[in-house]
Amino acid sequence: MLYNIEWGKGGVCGPTTYVTDCNYNKPIVIIGDSIIKNIDPRRLSKKPVRKFTYPGKTADQISEEVTSINVSGDPAHVIVHAGTNNLSADSAQRCAEKIVNLAKSCLVLKLKFPNSRIAVSALTQRRFRFKCKIA
């Protein structure tokens, strides 16, 4: 019998489930603007990590890119980070609206990868002044 703990779920795959059926070998996908460029996939996880970086793109532009992501198989996790490029140009209200729209566009990812856990990360503040303040 083969047992494997699924990462992030705390559950155990059943005795007839093979390792390839569990999330253990499935990749993690990270999609985002230039803020993710320095993430080293090898240091992030023992799982394979696929990183899609779109420097300079805003949340609404990355929303469009999310629909065209191609990954073989079903990733264990898909993490989307965008919006930091909106902070210097948009009001706080408009930044929030664009992040909500980004999250809605991630519903396409859930249809594309039904067994994956999808997450939209929170914005991180940069070291220069913005039109909108992050609390």
Protein Blocks (a to p, Z undefined) as FASTA:
>chain_A
ZZdddehklpacdfkbcfklmmklpccdddddfklmmpcfklmpmbdcdddddehiafkl
mmmmmmmpccehjdfbdcddehjlmmmmmcfklmmmmmmmmmmmmmmmmmmmmmbccddd
dddddfbdcfbdcZZ
